[in-house]
Amino acid sequence: MNIETWVIEADQIDEAFVATCTTQAVAVAVEGESVIYHKALETIHVLNPPAAVVWWALDGERDIRTIALQLAEAFSIDPQTMIGQVSGIIREFGSQGLLEGVAADAEKIQDMRLDILRGAEGVDEARDD
């Protein structure tokens, strides 16, 4: 099996994992908010500040532990706490289909798409008022 075809589940991600953002994700920073659009899944992700810091740190070269230790030093946070937090955020990115080599959680993706549709219906209803 070729390494490029390996796929793991998000819950298998550990601190040695090197995260690479999927090429299907387009990320932008807009007025202090980080937003990701997944082209193939047609999902939108608005990141909270900690998740945004982690997202922009993903370079496909550093493992979770290295990223977490650098962030722990920068923000004066306990290194083990930061490793846990960064690992959790990256697992969430994986389950949402935002990382190469990590299987997206189909149920979570479907729920996200339904939330987007519900939001669009709410906008249409507000326009009708």
Protein Blocks (a to p, Z undefined) as FASTA:
>chain_A
ZZklpccdfklpcfkbccdddfkbccddeehiacdddfklopacdddfklmmmmmmpgol
acfklmmmmmmmmnopafklmmmmmmmmmmmmmmnopaghiacdfklmmmmmmmmmmmmm
mmmmmmmZZ
